[in-house]
């Protein structure tokens, strides 16, 4: 059997529309799509590539064990990173050896300050490898400035912000133009080097170039406490002949969160003067309930009517009636942080934003994502409210009676943002505590094994006759509800739109003319036979 091919895919600086045609095609064709992230699990590369992924692809999520924090690894930081690279390379090599094509995603260009290079060094000598170049952050930042970076025989020097300040200062003195990468915590030293070299007044800061969170500032105006890693400092060679956009104030581009739906996700242009003249904006995170419009509360309905902008997953946005003049920003369901940042940025500029969730926004939904991003210093003045909604668990429970009538837990089977070991540990702990369990996100087109694994874990603590409720699309047009047992639970009947309720030792079922009824008794003692 022939081996697979490794593609190093450059995604460009952040805007999904800046992904090349070739890169988009190869992402869609690949058997395996691999991407990096820090421990928080949010992958910028995957978010950029989201519109080009297809159902059924294998995803390899390569999570760095350490980024800027300390580690107790015996080899220190470098030892932990080297071990991670070896393990990551082994995971990709297994796919390649099995004949699968692997697309390893890289923000910007794969060979320009990229994580891809570490996999290339470990795999290119064993497997066929090809690089697809991408637009670099330097090019995107230069475009954001709107002024030439170098011309004629001028020299452009690309410098890492991690260099010692004295060396950085000297290199800035010796070059015509400069791009300084890797800012974040290095920013105070970079600004000092710019000042010491006499280049501070000619330097410009670009944050998250080409994304919906792009900012452009004069270097002297930047708050050093509010500088992310994905930012860059530019010192143009030619003297600008036009005003640099937003000198001394932030700007936004008219790009969108990645969306495969084709829905309008563009952020409206709002001038600084117009924003200051508006009433203060706010973000209201709302829950529509599980599916039936009658389950949406009057409070949420009022908030939706008052909003100037709606932000949310396409499927949920489509449940909200269209209103004249109201802007709708729909996106994929795996870009929660980016969606939250868009909503907060719109509100920061005066918009009244409703972030739309199904069910209750505080239960495996957008409230936590919005609040997490709102803790960033740049959004400290943006007001955020959360309006509750009917949960999917309560909706499913109501269809059969009261299976959640006593103590119960809610657990998501998705291992996208937490490792399966944590999911398994929590399932075992709750099962041992004899509580009913509402299982969210049990399966998807790409996650098929977790339901079977969950069943085996629970059977270690509960008998096979334990009642199980399967509720699918409850409140929606294809609603179905069925009662079975833990021993007879068929994982193939479960998908992402299904919610499971696993009973406890006091959960009882009985038949009625209307169907099987289920309740979990509020008292312990003699339990009727099932």
Secondary structure, DSSP 8 states (H G I E B T S, - for coil): -----EEEEE-BSS-GGGS-HHHHHHHHH-SEEEEEE-TT---HHHHHHGGG--TT-EEEEEE-S-SSS----TTHHHHHHHHHHHHHHHHHHHHHHTT--EEEEESB-TTSS-THHHHHHHHTTTS-EEEE----HHHHHHHHHTS-S--TT--EEEEETTS-HHHHHHHHHH-SEEEEE--GGGHHHHHHHHHHTT-GGGEEEEESTTSTT-EEEEGGG--GGG--SSEEEEE-SS--SS--TTTTS----S-B---SS----B-----HHHHHHS---EEEEEE-BSS-GGGS-HHHHHHHHH-SEEEEEHHHHTTS---TT-EEEEE-TT-HHHHHHHHHHHHHTT-EEEEEESB-TTSSSHHHHHHHHHTSGGGTT-EEEEE----HHHHHHHHHEETTSSSEEEEE---SSS-HHHHHHHHHHHHHTT-EEEEES---SS--SHHHHHHHHHHTTS-TT-EEEEEESTTSTT-EEEEEETTT--GGG--TTEEEEE--TTEEEEEETTEEEEEE-SS-S-----
